[in-house]
Amino acid sequence: MSVPHLTTALSGPLLELEQKILTAQAEIEHWFRNQWQEHAPPFYGSVDLRNAGYKLAPVDMNLFPGGFNNLNPDFLPLCVQAAMTAVESFCPDARRLLLIPENHTRNQFYLQNVAALAKILRHAGVKVRLGSLNPDITEPTDFELANGAKLTLEPLVRNGRRIGLKDFDPCVVLLNNDLSAGVPEILKGIEQTLLPPLHAGWYMRRKTKHFAAYDKVVAEFAKLIGIDPWVINPYFSAVGGLDFHERAGEEKLAAAVDDMLAKIRVKYAEHGIEQTPFVIVKADAGTYGMGIMSVKSGAELVGLNRKQRNKMSVVKEGLEVHDVIVQEGVPTFESIDGAIAEPVVYMMDHFVVGGFYRVHTERGPDENLNAPGMHFVPLAFATPANTPDCDDSPDCDANRFYAYGVIARLALLAASYELEATQPEMAMALAV
């Protein structure tokens, strides 16, 4: 199936948007098949979704997903099948794959992700070894993981236009390192297949460019199934030239927030939504939930205290934030055991391979959940007892995860658009 049949935290009757998506399943899948004939999907990706009931939208798209350890182990066959397709589409003759992870070797959860990803790839039929960009890794180094697994990281070696390990010459190089700090010299100009491409790294990628591409995808998709594009698409705008330490650009940022809130209020009135709108301000590049604020007025961004300015001014790798995306806040009405939750969908090639809930016991429905204190609840396959035959009943709740899979794949398609558009920029940058 295009989207696995998984359980969700949702219960009760289907809401209007879910029903429209389920009813149009045949048209949607035909449309996606045509899109993937024209646009190559990224090797893998994960999408953070927010479901407000009246609106279901992606709020972030990660092209270097770091939570494969949070997937239900039952998803392994789906992941393996998708990984086989992904590897074959980029390098049909691949036998050896070099996986390059992030440098932070003390993060047990991240290392468990690397182990889970390596397991998937090995089951897909390629030999996998791990090469590290960390300068502290000067010889093969073993890491014992809390879940009982073991990883061996080895120093990268470059020979001409090829990289590998001392005794390992790979056909494919897979990055699970988002290149926030830029492209290391050792990766430049290699002749092997490198996935994702270098210009997918956060040193070049921008969230505003991604959501501009998503705008285009949604405009076509919304016509296909007859919906207002807004119900699956958060408003956004870009604000640059900021210096949070020096308070430069505060008024400009506050004005952008107030303009966004005014647009949201118009939509709320149009759709009869009686809630207080909010806006998420976050760094235009980067991940790990760093550099994010949730605000309900532009005034909240004028006169930030030192702690708030420090929080907004620096992201991963200590990079300073000068450009932000002002994004419509999408509240979540989902919860698990009384704690606020949001779904995260994982994909390889153009297949949805699973998902989990990000849960935070100390955050509200209008706050960022990607923050210290979060935990993850794996989704599971629906049991046969819960999956009646729904062929003649489009409003059946047998696979409510399907809507999540559709929106996630729209974001993945937007990432394809985005990478196609930035490839020339990458070529020019390397030429310089």
N, C-alpha and C positions, 0 to 999 in steps of 0.2 A: 504494500500500500504506500501511497505517496506520503501519508502521515500516519505514524503508528497509533494504535488504539490504546490510549493511556487514560488513566484516571486523573481527575483534577480536583481542586478544592471546591469547585462549583457544585451546587445542587439546586433543585427546584426547576421551574419551567424555563425554557430557553428564552433569552432576551431577543429583541428584534434583530440586532446585528448578527448574532450567532445564527439565527434562523435563516437570514438571507444568504449567509456564506454556505451553510449546509445545503440549502435548496439548490444553490448554483454550483455544486461540487463538480459536475461533469464539465460545465463551461470553464470553470476555474482551472481544472487539470489540463484541459486542452490548451488553454491560454498559456499556462506555464510551460507545457511541452514546446510550444512555438517559441517562447522566449529563450529557453535554454538551447534551442538550435541556433539562435543568433548571438547569444551572450554566454561566455564561459563562466561558470560559477567559481568563486574562490575555492581553494582546497577545503577549507573548513571555516566555521564561524559560529558565534553564539549571539543571541539577541535577547536583551532585557525588554520585557513587555510590561505594560500596565493596563489593567482591565478595570475601567470605571463603570462597567455595565452599559452606559450609553456610548462609551468610546473604548476601543481596544487599539493600542498603538505601541510601536517600538519606541524606546527612549534611548537606546544605545545599541551599537553594532560592533562587536569585537571580532577582528580577523585573526587573532592569535589566542583562541580560547584556552583558559587555564583552569577549567573545572571538570575535566573528564572523570576525575575521581568521585565527583558528586552524582554521577549518573548511576542509575540502578544497574547492577551487574547483569541483570536479565537483558539489557540492551546490547550486550556484546555482539550477538549475531548481526543486528542491524548496523552497528558501527563497522564491523568487519566488511560486510557487503558493500557499504558505502565507501569505505576506504579503498577497497579493491577497485571500484569504479573510478574513484578520484585519481589513484596512482596510474591506472591504465590510460586515463584520458590525457594526462600530462606526459607520461613516459611509459609506453606500453611494454618496453623491455626491462623495466626496472627490476633489479635483483637485490641491490643493497641501498639502504636509505640511512642517511645521517640526520639525526634529530638534534637540533641546537636549541637548548632551553634558555630561560632567563638565567642571570648570574647569581640570583639570591639563593644560595645553597642551604640556608638555615631555615627556610620556610618549609616545614614538613608537609603542609597541605599542598603547596605548589609541587613539591617533589613527588607526592603521591599522584598528582595529575600527570606528571611526566611519565611515571611508571604505567599508569592506566593507558595513556596514549601509545606508549611503546608496545604494550601488550596488544592493542588493537591492530597496530601496523604489522606486528609479527604474525598475528593470525591471518592477516591479509596476504601473507606469502612473501614478505621481503625480510632480509636480514637487517636488523636495526641496531645501531650503536649510537652513543650519545657523545657529541663533541661540544666542548664548552668554550665560550668566549671569555670566561672569567680568568684574569691573569694569574690568579692564585692556583689554578689547576694546571700544574706543570708535569704531572704524571697521572696515570690511571688512578682514580680515587673512588673508593667505595663509600656509599651512604646507606646506612641502615634506616629504614622507614618505620614509623610507628605502627603501620598496619602489617608489618612483617616482611614487606618487599625489600629488595636491595637494588640500588642503582649504581652504575659505574660511569663516572664522567671522565672523559679523556681530553687532553689538549688538542686543539685543532692544528693541522699541518697543511701548509699550502705548497703545492708543486706546480709551477707555471700558472695555468689558468684553472687548476683544479684544487679543491680542498677536500680534506678527509682526515683520517687518523694515521698514525704511524704505519699500520698494516691494514688499512681499510680505505679503499677507493670507491666511494659511493656513486651510484647513478643519479640519485635524487637527494637534494638537501632540503629538509623541512624545518622551517623556523617556528619555534614556539616562543620566540623572543620578539617583542613588539618594536624594537629599535627606537625606543623613545629618545635615546641619547645620540642617535645618528647611525650611519652605516659604518661599521668597522672596516678598515682597509682590507682585511683578509677576505671579506665577502664581495669586494668590488671586482667586476669584470670576470667572474668565474664562468666557465663554459657549461657547467652542469645545470640541470633543471633545478631552479630555486623556487620554493613555494613557502608561503605566498611571495609574490615578487617584492623586491626591495621597497618599491613605492607604496606598499601597503603599510609600511612602518609609520609610527606616530610622529617621526621627525618630519614627515611630509604630509601625512594624512590629516584632514580636518573634518570635524563632525558637521560643520555647516555645509561642506561639500557633499558629505554623505546624504544629509537630509534634503539638499537641493536635488540630488539624484532621486531620492525617495519621492519627492514631489511629482517628478515626471512619471515614475512607475505608478503611483497611486492615481494620478489623473486618468490614466488609461484603464486601470483596474476598476475604479469606481464606476466608470461608464459601463463596463462589462456587466456588473451585477446590480447597477441602479441604486447606488448609495451616494450620500453626500461625502466627498473625500475627507472632510474634516473628522468624521467619526473613526477614521483609522490613521489619522495624520496629525501630529502635533505642530502647531505654529512654531516658527523659530525665526530668529534674526541674529546677525553677527555684530559684535561690538569690539573694535580693536583700539590699539593705542592706549591701553590701560597700564597703570602702575599702582598696584594696591598699596605698596609700602609708602609711596609718596602721595597717595590719594588722588593721583592724576586720572581724570576721566570719570570720576564718581557721578557727576551730574549727567554726563552723557549716558552712562549705564542706567542710571535711575530713570531717565526719560524713555529709554528703550523698553524698560520693564513696564512702565506705565502705559506706553503705547500697546504693548503686548496684552496687558490686562484688559485694556479697552476693547481690543479685538475679541478676546475670549468672552467678555460679557455680552457682546452682540450675539455670538453663537449660543451662549447659554440661554439668552432670551428667546432665540429662534427655536431652540430645541426644548424649551420649558424646563431647564435645569436650574434648580434652586440651591446652588452651592456657591461658596466663595472661591473665586478663581485664584490660582497661584502660579508662580513662574519659577522654573529652575534655572539658575545661573551656574554655568560650569565651564571649565577650561575647554577651549576649542580642540585641543589635542590631549590625548592621554587617557589613562584608565585607572583602575583600582579605586574608583570612587573618590579621588582626590580633587580638591578645588571645586567644591559644589556647595551651593546655598539654595535653600527654598525660601522664597519671599512672596508676600502678598501686597507689597507696595514698593514703589521705587525709593521711597524715603528710607526704607530699611538699609539701603546700600550707601547712603550718605552718612559719613561720620562713623564708619566701622571702627570697632575697637581693635587693639593690637592683635588679640587672639584671632579675631575674624579676618583681619588683613593677612596675617601669617598663613591662615588656612587657605585663603584664596590665591595667594601669591606664588605658591610653589607646588609643583606636581612631581610625579615620578622622576627619578634621576636628578632631583634638585633643580629642574628646569623652571625658570620664571614664567609666570602667566601674564601675557599682555593682550591676548585675544580670547574672547569668551563667546559661547553660544547662549543666547537667551531663549529658552525653550518653554513652551506651554507645559505647565504641570498637569499630569494626568493622575488623578487619585486612584488608589486601588481599593476595591471593595472586597477583595479576597483576604481570607485569614485562615490560619491553621492553629488549632488549639488556642484561639483567642489572640494570636499574634498576627500582625500585619504581614502579608506575603505578596510576592510578585513572581510570575513564572519566568524562567530562563530556558530558551529553546536552543538545542545544539543541532548543528547540521554539518554534514560532510558531503562534498560535491553539491548536488541539488536535492539531497535527501535529508529529511528530518530524522535524526537518529535517537532522540530522547529529550529529556528535560528534567528540571527540578524546580522547586520553589526556593527563592531566597526569602528568609524569614527574619524579622527583627522584633524582639519583644519590647523594645524601648522606643520605637519609632511609630509615628502616626501615618494615616493613609495619604497625607500630602507631603511626606518627607522622603528623602533618599534612603533606601535600605542598604545600599552598598557601602557599609560603614562598619567599624569595629563593633563586635557584639552580634553580628549577623550569624545565622547558621543555615544549613541547607537541608531540605527534605526531598529525597528522590521521589519522582513519580514512578508509578508501576503500571504494568499492562493491566487492562481491565480483565476481570475474570469472566468466563463464559456466562455465569449466572447474571452478570450485569450487562450483557451485550445481546439483547434480543435482535432479531432480524429487523433492520430498519429500512429495507429497500423501498417500502411504500410509505414511509413515515419520515419525511425530512426534518421534522422537529423532534425526533428521538434524541435522547441525551446519551446515546451509546458512545459517541466519540466527541465529547465537547472539546477535546484537545485539538480537533481538526482546525478550528478557527485560529488557535495559536499558531499551528503549523503554517497556515496560509499567510498570516501577517509576518511571521518570521521569514518566510521565503520571499515575500515582497521586499523586506529589508536586505536579504541576501542578493536579490536581483539588483537592488539599488547599489549595493557594493560592487557588483559587476560593472554597472554603468560608471561608477566612481573610479574604479581602477582603470577602465578603458580611457577615461578622460585624463587621468593623471599620468599615464604612461609616457606621452610626449614630454611632459614636464620633467620626468625622471631622466629621459634620454638627454635632454638639454642640460640638466644639472650635472650628470656624469661627464658630459662633453667639456663642461667648464672645469 
